[in-house]
Amino acid sequence: MRRANLNRAAAVLLCAAALLAGCKEEKNTYVPPPPQPVGVAHPLQQAVVPYLPATGTTVAFNQVNLEARIQGYLTSINYVDGAEVKQGTTLFVIEPDPYQAALQQAQASLASVQAQLVQAEAEFKRQATLLAQNVSAQNTYDQALAKRDSLRAQQMGDQAGVTQAAINYGYTRVTAPFDGIVTNHLQSVGALVGYGSPTKLATIVQLDPIYVTFSVSEQDVIRIREAAAKRGLTREDLSKVPIEVGLVTEEGYPHTGLLDYSAPEMDTSTGTLMVRGIFKNENHALLPGFFVRIRVPLDLAASQTAFLVPDVVISTDQAGQYVLVVNKDNMVEQKRITTGQIYGQLRVVLTGLAADDQVVVSGVQHAIPGSKVAPQATEIAKAPTAAASKS
């Protein structure tokens, strides 16, 4: 009986060991996961206009300091800080009474001399007649002539005095030299200004239109000149070349203008040429000193077909830029590329891609070079046209 129980227990242990061995063998069997799905698309082929990209700054069309050019107490400020004013608007008044009195005194002195001159002219004519009749002596005639000429000279001097007094009186009113916005006033009513040297009162800035200035490298200057020559443009046709700009916070290049100036010589210290564009700025979206992105079409009529891919799928490492592609065996590979300008959300690929390449455009986190994936075909949306291109 006891032996039978022992035999039964041994059999149970053997069966348990066999089961455990079977379970352990099944647990160690590796089943690879299925390939991860990724979206792939052929590079978009589209005609694009070649642009010259640049960066620059906005510059006021006109900007001057308003200064007190005469000495006196500031009697009134006739504008609100930051107001938009028209040309000729009186902004500051500087103690006009002393200068008005000086003008009146100069005018009175001139009137006195003019009255004396009338009498001297009459006396000279009388002496000339008497001398011709041998009735008057030569020295009497000479005295009449000298007095007339002296009064004529005095009249000219007094006329200059009136002009100078009128100019000084005009300086008592500081007016806007052009349409613009006036900054905050720097002097208060009652302050003595213009003592010893001109005193800055405020600044006026014209915002419409507005300039954008930027520098172009020597190589780009050559490209622009070649493109202009192909279009038959001369230096006088500079104003026909469009220019587009965008702020760092804006999408694309919403502001359009025209080139209006280029420096006549290269800056040898930097190897660049200064170029300027002019833009309408009615809503004052652009302010002087803004950093802007710029692009200038090299030739609107010479669009060329190029490969474009979403800018977000382009990566960069120490060796340069690359995109991930899926080969015919569904394996992920890196392809080195060089890029050009941007259109909307797409970037021009200059070299490195072929028309039949399958570029990974979604699920990039699953696309590891050397790994196998499950490609899912998709398409890249067409880039906006040159006229409405955004970046």
C-alpha positions in Angstrom: 0.0 0.0 0.0 2.7 2.4 0.9 4.8 1.5 -2.1 1.7 2.2 -4.4 1.3 5.6 -2.9 5.0 6.4 -3.5 4.7 5.2 -7.1 1.6 7.4 -7.6 3.4 10.5 -6.2 6.4 9.9 -8.4 4.2 9.7 -11.5 2.5 13.0 -10.5 5.9 14.7 -10.1 7.0 13.4 -13.5 3.9 14.8 -15.2 4.3 18.2 -13.5 7.9 18.4 -14.6 6.9 17.5 -18.1 4.2 20.2 -18.1 6.6 22.8 -16.7 9.2 21.9 -19.3 6.6 22.3 -22.1 5.5 25.7 -20.7 9.1 27.0 -20.4 9.8 26.0 -24.0 6.7 27.8 -25.3 7.4 31.0 -23.3 10.9 31.4 -24.9 9.6 31.3 -28.5 10.1 34.8 -30.1 7.4 36.1 -32.3 8.5 39.3 -34.2 6.0 42.2 -34.3 4.4 43.1 -37.6 6.0 46.0 -39.5 4.8 49.4 -38.5 2.7 51.3 -41.0 4.2 54.6 -42.4 2.8 57.0 -45.0 4.9 57.3 -48.1 4.6 59.5 -51.2 6.6 60.3 -54.4 8.2 63.7 -54.4 5.8 66.3 -55.8 6.9 67.6 -59.2 5.8 71.2 -59.8 6.9 74.2 -61.7 8.4 76.8 -59.4 9.8 80.3 -59.8 13.4 80.7 -58.7 13.7 83.2 -55.9 16.6 84.9 -54.2 16.0 84.7 -50.4 17.4 87.3 -48.0 16.8 88.9 -44.7 16.7 92.6 -43.9 15.2 95.4 -41.9 12.5 98.0 -42.4 13.6 101.7 -42.5 11.4 104.8 -42.3 10.7 106.6 -45.5 11.3 109.9 -43.7 12.4 110.5 -40.1 13.7 113.7 -38.6 14.2 115.3 -35.2 12.0 118.3 -34.4 14.3 120.9 -32.8 14.1 124.3 -31.3 16.3 126.5 -33.4 15.8 129.7 -31.4 16.1 130.5 -27.7 12.9 130.9 -25.7 10.4 129.4 -23.4 8.2 126.6 -24.7 4.7 128.1 -24.5 2.5 125.3 -25.9 2.5 121.7 -27.2 -0.2 121.3 -29.8 -0.4 117.6 -30.4 -1.0 114.3 -28.5 2.0 112.0 -28.1 2.0 109.4 -30.9 -0.6 111.3 -33.0 -0.6 111.1 -36.8 -0.3 114.6 -38.2 -0.4 116.3 -41.6 2.4 118.3 -43.1 2.4 121.9 -41.9 0.6 121.2 -38.6 2.0 123.3 -35.7 3.3 121.0 -33.0 5.3 123.4 -30.7 5.2 127.1 -30.0 8.2 128.9 -28.6 7.7 132.3 -27.0 6.8 134.3 -30.2 6.4 137.8 -28.7 10.1 138.8 -28.6 10.6 137.6 -32.2 7.4 139.3 -33.4 8.6 142.6 -31.9 12.0 142.2 -33.5 10.3 141.6 -36.9 8.1 144.8 -36.4 11.2 146.8 -35.5 13.1 145.6 -38.6 10.0 146.4 -40.8 9.9 149.9 -39.2 13.6 150.5 -39.9 13.1 149.5 -43.5 10.1 151.7 -43.9 12.1 154.7 -42.6 15.0 154.1 -45.0 12.6 153.7 -47.9 11.0 157.1 -47.1 14.5 158.7 -46.9 15.4 157.0 -50.2 12.4 158.6 -51.9 13.5 162.0 -50.9 17.1 161.3 -51.9 16.1 160.0 -55.3 14.1 163.2 -55.9 17.0 165.4 -54.7 19.5 163.5 -56.9 17.3 164.0 -60.0 17.0 167.7 -59.2 20.7 168.1 -58.8 21.3 166.2 -62.0 19.0 168.6 -63.9 20.7 171.7 -62.3 24.1 170.4 -63.1 23.2 169.9 -66.7 22.0 173.5 -66.9 25.3 174.7 -65.2 23.3 176.0 -62.3 24.5 173.6 -59.6 28.1 172.7 -58.6 29.6 169.3 -59.3 30.2 168.6 -55.6 26.5 169.2 -54.8 25.6 166.7 -57.4 28.1 164.2 -56.0 26.7 164.6 -52.5 23.2 163.9 -53.7 24.4 160.8 -55.6 26.3 159.5 -52.6 23.3 159.9 -50.3 21.0 158.1 -52.7 23.4 155.2 -53.1 24.0 155.0 -49.4 20.3 154.8 -48.7 19.9 152.1 -51.4 22.5 150.1 -49.6 20.9 150.7 -46.3 17.6 149.6 -47.7 19.1 146.3 -48.9 20.6 145.8 -45.4 17.3 146.6 -43.7 15.5 144.3 -46.1 17.8 141.5 -45.1 17.2 142.3 -41.5 13.4 142.0 -42.1 13.9 138.6 -43.8 16.1 137.3 -40.9 13.6 138.6 -38.3 10.8 136.9 -40.2 12.7 133.6 -40.3 13.4 133.8 -36.6 9.7 134.5 -36.0 8.8 131.5 -38.1 11.0 129.4 -36.0 8.8 130.1 -33.0 6.3 127.6 -34.5 7.7 124.1 -35.0 5.6 122.4 -37.7 5.5 118.9 -39.2 7.7 118.8 -42.3 5.7 115.9 -43.8 2.8 113.6 -42.9 3.8 111.2 -40.1 3.5 110.1 -36.5 5.1 112.3 -33.8 6.8 110.6 -30.8 6.4 111.7 -27.2 7.5 115.3 -26.4 10.9 115.6 -24.7 10.4 119.1 -23.3 7.6 120.4 -21.1 5.7 123.7 -21.4 7.8 126.4 -19.7 11.1 124.8 -20.4 13.9 127.1 -21.8 14.9 125.6 -25.2 17.3 126.5 -27.9 19.8 127.9 -25.4 23.3 127.7 -27.0 22.4 125.0 -29.4 19.2 123.4 -30.9 17.1 121.5 -28.4 15.4 118.2 -29.5 11.7 118.4 -28.9 10.4 115.2 -30.5 10.8 113.0 -33.6 8.4 112.6 -36.5 8.4 109.4 -38.6 6.7 108.8 -41.9 5.5 105.2 -42.1 3.7 105.1 -45.5 5.4 104.2 -47.7 8.3 102.4 -45.9 11.7 101.1 -47.1 13.2 97.6 -46.6 16.9 97.3 -46.9 19.0 94.2 -47.3 22.4 93.1 -48.5 23.1 90.8 -51.4 26.3 88.7 -51.8 28.6 89.1 -54.8 27.5 85.7 -56.2 23.8 86.7 -55.9 24.5 90.1 -57.6 25.9 88.2 -60.6 22.8 85.9 -60.6 20.5 88.9 -60.5 22.3 90.7 -63.2 22.2 87.6 -65.4 18.5 87.1 -64.8 17.8 90.8 -65.5 19.8 90.6 -68.7 17.7 87.6 -69.9 14.6 89.7 -69.3 16.0 92.6 -71.1 16.0 94.8 -68.0 18.4 97.7 -67.5 19.4 99.6 -64.3 16.6 102.1 -65.2 14.1 99.2 -65.1 14.9 98.4 -61.4 11.5 99.7 -60.3 9.9 96.9 -62.3 11.4 94.1 -60.1 8.9 93.0 -57.5 9.9 92.1 -53.9 8.0 90.3 -51.2 8.6 90.4 -47.4 7.2 88.8 -44.3 7.6 89.3 -40.6 8.9 86.5 -38.4 5.4 86.1 -36.9 3.7 86.0 -40.3 3.1 83.1 -42.7 4.5 83.6 -46.1 5.3 86.9 -47.7 2.1 89.0 -47.5 3.7 92.4 -48.2 4.6 93.2 -51.8 6.6 96.1 -53.2 9.2 97.1 -55.7 12.9 97.5 -55.7 13.8 101.1 -56.0 17.6 101.4 -55.3 20.8 99.4 -55.4 24.2 100.7 -54.3 26.5 101.6 -57.3 29.4 99.6 -55.8 30.1 96.6 -53.6 31.2 97.0 -50.0 34.6 95.5 -50.1 34.7 95.0 -46.3 31.7 92.6 -46.4 31.6 91.6 -50.1 27.9 92.6 -50.3 25.8 95.1 -52.1 23.1 97.2 -50.4 19.6 96.9 -52.0 16.4 98.7 -51.0 12.7 98.1 -51.7 9.7 100.4 -51.2 6.3 99.2 -49.9 2.9 100.7 -49.3 2.2 100.6 -45.6 -1.3 102.2 -45.2 -2.2 100.1 -42.2 1.3 100.6 -40.6 1.8 96.8 -40.3 5.5 97.4 -40.8 7.4 99.6 -38.4 11.0 100.9 -38.7 13.5 98.5 -37.3 11.5 95.3 -37.9 13.5 92.2 -39.0 11.9 90.8 -42.2 12.2 87.8 -44.5 12.7 88.7 -48.1 12.5 87.0 -51.4 13.1 88.5 -54.9 12.0 86.5 -58.0 15.0 86.1 -60.3 12.7 85.6 -63.3 8.9 85.2 -63.1 8.7 84.0 -66.6 11.3 81.2 -66.2 9.6 78.8 -63.9 11.2 75.3 -63.7 10.0 71.9 -62.6 11.4 70.8 -59.3 10.9 68.1 -56.6 9.1 69.2 -53.5 8.6 67.4 -50.2 7.1 68.6 -46.8 9.6 70.7 -45.0 8.9 68.9 -41.7 10.2 65.5 -43.0 13.6 66.9 -43.8 16.2 66.1 -41.0 19.7 67.4 -40.5 22.8 65.9 -38.9 26.5 66.6 -39.0 26.7 65.2 -42.6 23.9 67.5 -43.8 20.3 67.2 -44.7 18.4 63.9 -45.5 15.0 62.3 -45.8 13.8 58.8 -45.1 12.7 56.6 -48.0 11.3 53.1 -48.3 13.0 50.9 -50.8 11.5 48.1 -52.9 12.1 45.6 -50.0 10.1 47.9 -47.7 13.3 48.8 -45.8 13.9 52.3 -44.5 16.9 54.2 -45.8 18.4 57.6 -45.5 18.9 59.7 -48.7 21.1 62.7 -48.6 19.7 65.8 -50.3 20.3 69.5 -50.9 17.5 71.9 -50.6 16.3 75.2 -52.1 13.6 77.7 -51.4 10.3 77.0 -49.6 6.8 77.1 -51.0 4.1 77.0 -48.4 4.8 74.0 -46.3 6.9 72.4 -49.0 10.7 72.6 -49.6 12.4 72.4 -53.0 14.9 69.5 -53.2 17.7 70.3 -55.6 19.6 67.0 -55.6 19.3 63.6 -54.0 15.8 62.4 -54.9 14.3 60.6 -57.9 10.8 60.7 -59.2 10.0 57.1 -58.0 11.4 57.5 -54.5 9.0 56.7 -51.7 9.6 59.4 -49.1 8.3 58.9 -45.6 5.8 61.7 -45.0 3.9 60.4 -41.9 4.7 57.9 -39.1 8.3 59.1 -39.2 8.7 57.9 -35.6 8.3 54.3 -36.7 10.7 54.7 -39.7 14.1 53.6 -38.4 16.9 53.2 -41.0 17.4 49.5 -41.5 14.0 48.5 -40.2 11.1 47.0 -42.2 7.9 48.9 -42.5 4.5 48.6 -44.0 4.3 51.5 -46.5 0.9 53.1 -47.1 0.7 55.2 -50.3 -0.4 58.8 -50.0 0.1 62.1 -52.0 1.8 65.4 -51.3 -0.6 68.3 -51.6 0.3 70.8 -54.4 2.3 73.8 -53.3 0.7 77.3 -53.7 1.5 79.2 -56.8 4.3 81.8 -57.0 1.8 84.6 -56.5 0.3 83.1 -53.4 3.3 81.2 -52.0 3.7 81.1 -48.3 6.5 80.0 -46.1 
